[in-house]
Amino acid sequence: MKKIFLVILLTNLIMATSTAQSGNTANGVYTYATVPTRFVEANGIKFAYRSYGKEGDIPVIYFNHLTANLDNCDPRIMDSIAAHRFLISFDYRGVGATTGVQGTSIADMAKDAIAFIHALGYQQVDIIAFSMGGFITQELLLIEPGLARKIILAGTGPRGGKGVSDVVGLTYKDIFKGIFSFRDPKFYLFFTQNKVGKTAARDFLKRLKERKENRDQNVKLSVLKKQLKAIADWGQAAPADLGIFKHPVLVANGDHDRMVPTPNSYDLAKRFPNAELVIYPDSGHGGIFQYHEAFIKRALHFLTN
């Protein structure tokens, strides 16, 4: 009985979607809390996605983190980007409302992302990628470099980066910490545990609950296991030559990232020949969420200039 309780609680804490915000909109203008979920088929998969914002030729695609569904996107960041650009978020294969079985490698996830983008009719996009989304974006570049124009890589690192594969043990450790403290593991994984970090964690997790209706489907426990295995393999693989890519790249992170250690952000910025680097003080893996106002300002300047 104890084991069943822990599994149910684990599902609710790590991946699950909580309850969330009203679907009514004023004057037909959506926010991330009210934008409907849509579907498109590609690679034999029915992808769940949300899209809204200022129409334009080149959209911004958001690549999410480990075990994240559509409801794990920070609405402050999403709404601010959508005020200036057309923004699209999506569930990976087998995640949330997207059909299929979770991909077994980061490269597989990149191939699916490419198919998804083309299914929407786009030949070029800008990308904002967080954590595992940054790994997927790098593999996308290796497969189809012309698909991306500008790239923001937050809380992430290069293939084979130091400590990247250690995310497996750290994640399981903080999942169980979350179970016994009745907290979402992101409270520990994404933020420092001082007063400033804990306040930022509570604010961030509260924002994720703003959507009250039409929440995404819970992420399965099997997804956690497969994604962690894919990350471990990717973290132990040979580094890629990122010096061949001339894309404008913005690398961002907190100065105390435990999940993808901050030195990887410095390394990543050095590997791309046209990269900028911003490190937020007194913050962890979720530095862009803790400093969302500063990040939004920097991101919009990068994407629109």
Secondary structure, DSSP 8 states (H G I E B T S, - for coil): -HHHHHHHHHIIIII----B-----BTTB--TTT---EEEEETTEEEEEEEEES--SS-EEEE--TT--GGGS-HHHHHHHHTTSEEEEE--TTSTT--S---SSHHHHHHHHHHHHHHTT-S-EEEEEETHHHHHHHHHHHH-GGGEEEEEEES---TT-TTGGGHHHHHHHHHHHHHHHTS-THHHHSS-SSHHHHHHHHHHHHHTT--BSS------HHHHHHHHHHHHHHHHS----GGG----EEEEEETT-TTTTTHHHHHHHHHSTTEEEEEETT--TTHHHHTHHHHHHHHHHHHH-
